[in-house]
Amino acid sequence: EYLSVGGNQLDGEIPESLLTLPNIEQVYLYENYLTGPLPLAYSSTLLRFDANYNSLTGNVPETFYSGSLEYLALGGNQLTGQLPDDMSLFPNIAEIN
């Protein structure tokens, strides 16, 4: 299952419940006006997460470094901190944007 609401002028924070929906595999939230930090938890079924070009802040939670994610797109935000140098911490990820 997937949710694609990119480019819809959505604002506010990303609710954690959105990323923990049962059976959710893909979430596309790019090009909106989303603010605040990334949720700390996400479903073990989530494979693709795209929140490019919003106004997200804070660090990328460590929970995003492991698990099922294959694609992570967070460019064009105001995120801080660094991703780990050791890509083995991303066991399934094929692309980070």
Disulfide bonds with the S-S distance in Angstrom:
none
